[in-house]
Amino acid sequence: MSVDAKLVKTLRERTGAGMMDCKKALVEAKGDLDSAVDFLRKAGIAKAEKKSSRAANEGIIFSYIHHGNKLGVLVELCCETDFVAKTDGFNDLAASIAMQVAASNPIAIDESGIAQEILDKEKEIFMEQAKSSGKPDNVIQKIVDGKLNKFIEDNCLINQSFVKNPDMTISQLVQEAVAKLGENITISRFVRFALGEQ
């Protein structure tokens, strides 16, 4: 199947993927632009998984100060080489992550960063709420598990829906950047400052 060069150009502008990848995606999607975007996203996730074991010892510390100067965020974003750390794509990713932290105030990067006592306390609260519903024990446990998973999703940065595109998680945003930039990328740490908060 031959693919219109204008369509390839449109897909490239929309995704940032290479010309050959865009052409291949459009062939796979039989010329459908939205299906081609999905194809590229899936391919990017596969590439990202292959790169995730590589060391990411370079990167940047990105600062974001929200309008009004009452909220600020620092994000340490790491990659494999200084070259990638200086690219616009990498810096745009850092800016997006910093804005996400400012908007959603996550507790940790991922589940391993949430203290066990916080999870235990939330589980205890959810258990009391579920017991007061009068449902049987096996149903109560499912309710508690569901609420705890939702708590983790809402409070772990990589599980959160991206504020600029709620159809995508922060993890998917990072994986897309890995596919575009060709290096492993990790969020190492972040800190959020709000005026008057301890």
C-alpha angles and dihedrals in degrees: 000000000000117000126214110248091222090057090050089050092049092050091047092051090048098048108020089230122143123271095252092047090051092049091049091048092051091049090051091047093046091238097310108138098204092048089049090054089052090048091052092047091052091047089049092053090052091050091047092054090054091052097045094090094058119101116259105199101146129064143099144282105231123200125204125185115191121226111282093034094251098110130047138172135197118197127186107209118182134200136166102261139032088230093065091042088063096051123108090234092057093046091047089053091050090050092050092050092048091051089049091053090048093050102040105028098215121200096220144355092251140349093280089064095059112094113244091233090060091051091046092050092049090047090052091051092047091048092054091048092049094046091054088060090069093229123146119273096253090053091045090055091052091049091050092047091049093049092046091051089050090050090052092046092050096045104039112083097219092051096049123106109253109254092222093048115018091190088071132060124221088249090057090046090055092045091053089052090050089053093048098042097037097227139096110264126193135180101228101182145327139198128200123204122196120180110259096010122117 
